[in-house]
Amino acid sequence: MNNFWIMLGHAYFSKLKAKSFIITTVLLATGIFIMANIGLIINAFQGEDHTDQVAVIDESGEFFSMLEEELLILNDNIELQLVTDSEEAVEVQVEEGIYDGLLHLSYDAEGLPEAIYKATSLSENATTSSIHVALSHIQSSIAASQLDLSMEQLALLNAPVSFTQEAIVEGARSAEEMNQARGIVYILLFFIYFSVIMYANMIATEVATEKSSRVMEILISSVSPVKQMFAKIIGVGLVGLTQLTILLLVGYLSIMKNQDELVGGFFDVFGFGDLSAPIIMYAIIFFLLGYFLYATLAALLGSLVSRIEDVQQMILPMTFLV
């Protein structure tokens, strides 16, 4: 049993001290940190008080003030500026970057707002979405006044229908529980796929390398093949778990730092804000079982080849499987 721990420690620490492991871990951790703080990085380059400057040509003479009031509620990062220049002149200013966009407001045939937004890009963003929503509110108000509807009647017209769900089977899961389970499954699938792609080739290569060298003859004479295989699987597997733990810690600390910005988004949709301890424990257990299952398969496939060059081709079926 002492030989098993010696081989396991050698497989673990030799990979842990390798330059490739250190460089890969640093690069991945840096990438996770950048992605988790991408909003802060963008704000650092743009400035905290960055606002989108939108030039407005208002042919109606009424919509500009109404739109300003709506946008103060929806998005205060949009600054409207009423211009009297020709549309062609303002378009040139948009191209030069003086304005982020040009909004042309007018009446349509029904006496309702009609808007044309011009920018250098047609991609949907927060500015266009906010303007669209604000104009929809203005149109509803104008249409209600044309139909002689009171604000109470308009609110009643737009009120959502009362709709509740009740289970007739005891113990049925709620929508929140289903979203939480779905989110856990997605995360487990991602980490198992990520770990297999990164570390299965490492395990198979280690086994094939020892098999193709004369070191195997010495090892077999002192250690049984079963002990050697499991020492290699567990040793390299622990290297992968060490790297994943570092990456998870970096991601967790970055998320906790930006927790206020994440409220109401991904975490609320999948219910990750109130995960219970048993769910986390089962997630870890199932991940470890899946991880070491594929690690064992990789070691098995690596032992079937006689040349290191054939390892990648041999583990290709396992990659398709995962």
Residue pairs with C-beta under 8 A, 6 or more apart in sequence:
3 222
3 223
3 227
4 223
4 227
4 230
4 231
5 231
7 219
7 223
7 227
7 228
7 231
7 232
7 235
8 231
8 234
8 235
9 235
10 235
11 206
11 231
11 232
11 234
11 235
11 236
11 239
12 235
12 236
12 238
12 239
15 21
15 202
15 235
15 236
15 239
16 239
16 242
21 239
21 243
24 243
25 243
25 246
25 247
28 243
28 247
29 246
29 247
29 250
32 247
32 250
32 251
32 254
33 250
33 254
34 41
36 251
36 254
36 255
36 257
36 258
37 254
37 257
37 258
39 258
39 261
40 258
43 50
50 77
51 77
51 78
51 79
52 77
52 78
52 79
52 100
52 101
52 127
53 79
53 81
53 98
53 99
53 100
54 78
54 79
54 80
54 81
54 99
54 100
54 101
54 102
54 103
54 127
54 131
55 81
55 83
55 90
55 93
55 94
55 99
55 101
55 102
55 103
56 64
56 67
56 80
56 81
56 82
56 83
56 102
56 103
56 104
56 105
57 83
57 87
57 90
57 102
57 103
57 104
57 105
58 64
58 82
58 105
59 104
59 105
59 106
59 107
60 105
60 106
60 107
60 113
63 105
63 113
63 135
63 138
64 80
64 82
64 105
66 138
66 141
67 80
67 105
67 131
67 134
67 135
67 138
68 80
70 133
70 134
70 135
70 137
70 138
71 78
71 80
71 130
71 131
71 134
74 130
74 133
74 134
75 126
75 127
75 130
77 126
78 127
78 130
78 131
80 103
81 99
83 90
85 93
87 102
87 104
90 99
90 102
91 102
91 118
93 99
94 100
94 101
94 102
94 118
94 119
94 120
95 120
100 119
100 127
101 117
101 118
101 119
101 127
101 128
102 117
102 118
102 119
103 115
103 116
103 117
103 118
103 131
104 115
104 116
104 117
104 118
105 113
105 114
105 115
106 113
106 114
106 115
107 113
107 114
108 114
111 142
111 146
112 139
112 142
112 143
113 135
113 138
113 139
113 142
115 131
115 135
117 128
117 131
119 128
140 154
140 158
141 154
144 150
144 151
144 153
144 154
149 157
165 175
173 181
176 271
177 271
179 269
179 270
179 271
180 270
180 271
180 272
180 275
180 279
182 270
183 269
183 270
183 271
183 272
184 270
184 279
184 283
186 270
187 283
188 283
188 286
188 287
188 290
191 244
191 287
192 287
192 290
192 291
192 294
192 322
193 322
194 244
195 240
195 244
195 291
195 294
196 291
196 294
196 298
196 318
196 319
196 322
197 319
197 322
198 240
198 243
199 236
199 237
199 239
199 240
199 295
199 298
200 294
200 295
200 297
200 298
200 315
200 318
200 319
201 298
201 311
201 312
201 315
202 236
202 239
202 240
203 232
203 233
203 236
203 237
203 295
203 298
203 299
203 302
204 298
204 299
204 301
204 302
204 311
204 314
204 315
205 302
205 308
205 311
206 232
206 236
206 302
207 229
207 232
207 299
207 302
207 303
208 302
208 303
208 305
208 306
208 307
208 308
208 310
208 311
209 308
210 216
210 219
210 228
210 232
211 302
211 303
211 305
211 306
212 306
212 307
212 308
219 228
220 228
223 231
229 299
229 303
232 299
233 292
233 295
233 296
233 299
234 292
236 295
237 291
237 292
237 295
240 291
240 295
241 291
255 262
266 272
267 273
294 318
294 322
297 318
298 315
298 318
301 311
301 314
301 315
301 318
302 311
302 314
302 315
304 314
305 311
305 314
